[in-house]
């Protein structure tokens, strides 16, 4: 019985060291050194091999090394094979840090002051209280809830939207197609933390942007596939949106000639909002392996019908 890691080999070396301490009874290998493929029962991967069922005929669980599984081609993954996305504290803390930075930089007009510095301009602008700024998060899973909890502590007026009804203390919760309209109408800073599914692909589009208050700002830390890029450029150029912060794009890396790089209202970061931390990731995987052996439900088990 073997555990195989197929992702960044530098992080894999850290995983190997941690596994040796935390679960020494389970042999751990780093791709492509898989040993006897018939012995492989568990695989952690960012992108599994396309011939998964023949490569590892006795595989019991497939773990994603990231918070999502949209990078998986589920048509190549046996329907009966459990797939588990990464739910670990390092990802959560990183995302909370990034979104807090993004919201505060927008709230405090940081881009304006950076522009003024380049122009040698000393000019103060009115400072608005956080309570006057309406923040909205699309996606109320673990990451969305953690982000809202932190932003609410600053005094922002917080709301959230999800497919199904949710309740979060101190947050106006909206759901479904009918709730989306009211949610967007009250949102000045919109944050995408949705999973990427067939129903959410392209959701950041002209139709959505037009329902936001004029001059709103958007932050995408979900997936590049959520955004219709031409619609964003149009919304920025017409003034419907005043800015955008994008940590994810499609494709990645963004081509050097792409207009996002030089657009004065766009801030780009290279998919660094949150990264799996080896120490906490191994703890999460080891905990799930123990739960699996005990017949308990694993944390982060993907519902293929819902897409996450």
C-alpha positions in Angstrom: 0.0 0.0 0.0 1.6 3.2 -1.2 0.9 7.0 -1.3 2.1 8.9 -4.4 2.6 12.6 -4.7 2.4 14.2 -8.2 2.9 17.9 -8.1 5.7 20.4 -7.4 8.7 18.2 -6.4 10.2 20.8 -4.1 7.1 20.8 -2.0 6.9 17.0 -2.5 10.2 16.7 -0.6 8.7 18.5 2.4 5.6 16.3 2.2 7.8 13.2 2.2 9.6 14.4 5.4 6.3 15.2 7.1 4.7 11.9 6.1 7.7 10.0 7.5 7.0 11.6 10.9 3.2 11.6 10.9 2.3 8.4 9.1 5.5 6.3 8.9 3.6 3.1 8.3 2.5 4.3 4.8 5.2 4.3 2.1 5.4 7.7 0.4 6.8 8.2 -3.1 7.2 11.3 -5.4 6.2 11.1 -9.1 7.6 9.6 -11.3 9.2 7.2 -8.8 6.0 5.4 -8.2 7.3 1.9 -7.4 4.9 -0.9 -8.1 1.8 0.8 -9.5 -0.4 -2.0 -8.2 0.6 -1.0 -4.7 -0.6 2.6 -5.1 -3.7 3.2 -3.1 -3.6 7.0 -2.7 -2.6 9.7 -5.1 -2.2 13.5 -4.4 -1.9 15.5 -7.6 -2.5 18.9 -9.1 -3.2 17.1 -12.4 -3.4 13.3 -12.3 -2.2 11.2 -15.3 -4.8 10.8 -18.1 -4.6 7.0 -17.9 -5.4 7.0 -14.2 -7.4 3.8 -14.1 -4.8 1.8 -16.0 -1.8 3.5 -14.4 -3.0 2.8 -10.9 -5.5 -0.1 -11.1 -6.0 -0.3 -7.3 -6.3 3.4 -6.5 -8.7 4.1 -3.6 -8.6 7.9 -3.2 -7.5 10.8 -5.3 -6.5 13.9 -3.4 -6.2 17.4 -5.1 -3.2 19.3 -3.9 -5.2 22.5 -4.4 -8.5 23.9 -3.0 -10.3 23.2 -6.3 -10.7 20.3 -8.7 -11.6 22.2 -11.8 -8.2 21.4 -13.3 -9.1 17.7 -13.2 -10.6 16.0 -16.3 -13.3 14.0 -14.6 -14.0 12.0 -17.8 -10.7 10.2 -17.2 -11.4 9.6 -13.5 -13.4 6.4 -12.6 -16.9 7.4 -11.4 -16.5 5.3 -8.3 -13.2 6.8 -7.2 -13.5 9.3 -4.3 -12.0 12.7 -5.1 -11.0 15.0 -2.2 -10.2 18.7 -2.6 -7.7 20.3 -0.3 -9.2 21.9 2.8 -6.4 23.2 5.0 -5.8 26.2 7.2 -2.8 27.5 5.2 -5.0 28.0 2.1 -7.7 29.8 4.2 -5.2 32.1 6.0 -3.5 33.0 2.7 -6.8 33.8 1.0 -8.0 36.0 3.9 -4.8 37.9 3.8 -4.9 38.6 0.1 -8.6 39.6 -0.1 -8.2 41.8 3.0 -5.2 43.5 1.3 -7.2 43.9 -2.0 -10.3 45.3 -0.3 -8.4 47.8 1.9 -6.3 49.0 -1.0 -9.5 49.7 -2.9 -11.2 51.3 0.1 -8.3 53.5 0.9 -7.7 54.6 -2.8 -4.2 53.0 -2.9 -4.0 53.0 -6.7 -4.8 56.8 -6.8 -1.9 57.5 -4.4 0.5 55.4 -6.4 -0.4 57.3 -9.5 0.0 60.6 -7.7 3.5 59.5 -6.4 4.6 58.8 -10.0 3.4 62.3 -10.9 5.0 64.0 -7.9 1.5 65.1 -6.7 0.7 65.7 -3.0 -3.0 65.6 -2.8 -5.2 64.2 0.0 -8.6 62.7 -0.7 -11.5 62.2 1.6 -11.2 59.1 3.8 -14.5 57.2 4.1 -15.3 55.0 7.0 -15.4 51.2 6.3 -19.1 51.2 7.3 -19.9 53.2 4.2 -18.4 50.7 1.9 -20.6 47.7 0.8 -18.6 44.5 0.2 -20.1 41.4 -1.4 -18.7 37.9 -1.6 -19.9 35.4 -4.2 -19.3 31.9 -2.8 -20.0 31.1 0.8 -17.9 28.0 1.4 -15.0 27.8 3.8 -13.0 30.5 2.1 -15.9 32.9 1.6 -17.0 32.7 5.2 -13.4 33.2 6.5 -13.0 36.3 4.2 -16.4 37.8 5.3 -15.5 37.2 9.0 -12.3 39.2 8.7 -13.8 42.0 6.6 -16.8 42.4 8.9 -14.3 43.0 11.8 -13.2 46.2 9.9 -16.7 47.5 9.9 -17.6 46.9 6.2 -21.2 46.3 5.3 -20.9 42.7 4.3 -23.1 40.5 2.1 -22.8 37.1 0.5 -24.3 35.2 -2.3 -24.5 31.5 -2.9 -26.6 29.0 -4.9 -28.4 27.7 -1.8 -29.6 29.6 1.3 -27.0 30.3 4.0 -26.9 32.0 7.4 -23.8 33.9 8.6 -23.7 36.2 11.6 -23.5 39.8 10.7 -23.7 39.1 6.9 -26.7 39.8 4.6 -27.1 36.4 2.8 -28.7 36.1 -0.6 -29.2 33.0 -2.7 -30.3 31.8 -6.1 -31.0 33.8 -9.3 -33.6 36.0 -7.6 -31.3 36.9 -4.8 -28.4 37.7 -7.1 -30.0 40.9 -8.4 -30.5 42.4 -4.9 -27.0 41.3 -3.9 -25.3 43.0 -6.8 -27.3 46.2 -6.5 -26.0 46.8 -2.9 -22.3 45.9 -3.6 -19.5 48.4 -4.1 -16.6 45.9 -4.0 -17.4 42.5 -5.5 -15.3 39.4 -4.7 -15.5 36.1 -6.6 -14.8 33.0 -4.5 -17.0 30.7 -6.4 -16.0 27.2 -7.5 -15.6 26.9 -11.3 -18.5 24.8 -12.7 -20.5 24.7 -15.9 -23.0 27.1 -14.2 -20.4 29.6 -12.9 -18.1 29.8 -16.0 -18.4 33.3 -17.5 -20.5 34.6 -14.6 -18.3 37.8 -14.3 -19.9 39.2 -17.5 -21.6 42.3 -18.8 -24.9 41.1 -17.5 -23.5 40.9 -14.0 -21.4 44.1 -14.2 -24.4 46.1 -15.4 -26.3 45.2 -12.2 -23.6 46.6 -9.9 -23.7 50.3 -8.8 -21.8 52.5 -11.3 -18.1 52.8 -10.3 -18.0 49.4 -8.4 -14.8 47.4 -8.2 -14.3 43.6 -8.8 -11.8 41.2 -7.3 -11.4 37.8 -8.9 -9.7 35.1 -6.7 -11.8 32.3 -8.0 -10.7 31.0 -11.4 -9.9 32.8 -14.7 -12.8 31.0 -16.3 -15.3 33.0 -14.2 -14.4 36.1 -16.2 -15.5 37.2 -19.6 -12.4 39.4 -20.4 -13.8 41.6 -23.1 -16.9 42.4 -21.0 -14.6 43.5 -18.1 -12.5 45.8 -20.5 -15.7 47.3 -21.8 -17.1 47.9 -18.3 -13.8 49.6 -17.2 -13.6 51.8 -20.3 -17.2 53.0 -19.9 -16.8 53.7 -16.2 -19.4 51.1 -15.1 -16.5 49.6 -13.2 -13.8 51.7 -11.6 -11.2 49.0 -11.2 -10.4 45.3 -11.1 -8.0 43.1 -9.2 -7.3 39.8 -10.8 -5.3 37.0 -9.2 -6.5 34.4 -11.7 -6.6 34.5 -15.5 -7.3 32.3 -18.5 -4.9 31.3 -19.7 -2.2 31.3 -17.1 0.4 32.7 -17.4 -1.3 35.7 -19.1 0.3 36.4 -22.5 2.7 39.4 -22.5 0.6 41.2 -25.1 -2.7 41.0 -23.2 -4.3 44.4 -22.5 -4.8 43.6 -18.8 -1.0 44.2 -18.3 -1.2 47.8 -19.3 -4.7 48.8 -18.4 -4.6 51.6 -15.8 -7.6 50.2 -13.9 -6.4 46.6 -13.6 -4.1 45.1 -11.0 -2.7 41.6 -11.9 -1.1 39.1 -9.6 0.2 35.7 -10.7 -2.3 33.3 -8.9 -0.6 33.8 -5.5 -3.6 34.8 -3.4 -3.4 31.5 -1.6 -1.1 28.5 -1.8 -1.2 25.1 -0.2 1.2 25.0 2.7 3.0 21.6 3.0 2.8 21.5 6.8 -0.9 22.1 7.2 -1.7 20.2 3.9 -0.1 17.0 5.2 -2.0 17.3 8.4 -5.2 17.6 6.4 -4.4 14.6 4.2 -3.2 12.4 7.1 -6.4 13.2 9.0 -8.5 12.3 6.0 -6.6 9.0 5.5 -7.3 8.1 9.1 -11.0 9.0 8.6 -11.1 6.9 5.5 -9.6 3.9 7.3 -12.2 4.3 10.1 -15.1 4.5 7.6 -15.8 8.2 8.4 -16.6 10.8 5.7 -13.5 12.7 4.4 -13.3 16.5 4.7 -13.5 18.0 1.2 -15.0 15.0 -0.6 -16.2 16.2 -4.0 -19.9 15.9 -5.0 -19.5 15.3 -8.7 -23.2 16.2 -9.2 -22.5 19.7 -7.9 -19.0 20.0 -9.4 -17.2 20.7 -6.0 
